[in-house]
Amino acid sequence: MLAALKQTFAHRALREVRAKADAGISQLGSTPVAVGHVWQRRFYDDVVTTEKKRAEKLRYMHRNPVQRGLVLEPQQWLWSSFRHYAYGERGPVLVNETREAELRIRKIS
């Protein structure tokens, strides 16, 4: 889902940049967007295919609020799945829910 969202955004951004360039509106040099790149390599999608990689990604997500100084312990961060995995508690972050997610796309004019 995120890949589709990022791809749609990139196509729209590039279309706008190219339209401005075709109209003769000056841009700030040869930026990555101007030559066809929107996302930096560190934001590329990484498909998790092994349990080891899954644990690595979850560990990173759970420790990130602590690393950034937002909380002292992972379980203190409300918007985390840590309490689900550590204590089996249900929280605001839904994990392995059977109900379907609903995506609403707002048209940008």
Secondary structure, DSSP 8 states (H G I E B T S, - for coil): -HHHHHHHHHHHHHHHHHHHHHTT---SSS-TTTTT--S-GGGS-----SHHHHHHHHHHHHHHHHHTTS-SSGGG-TT-SHHHHHH----SS--S-SS----------
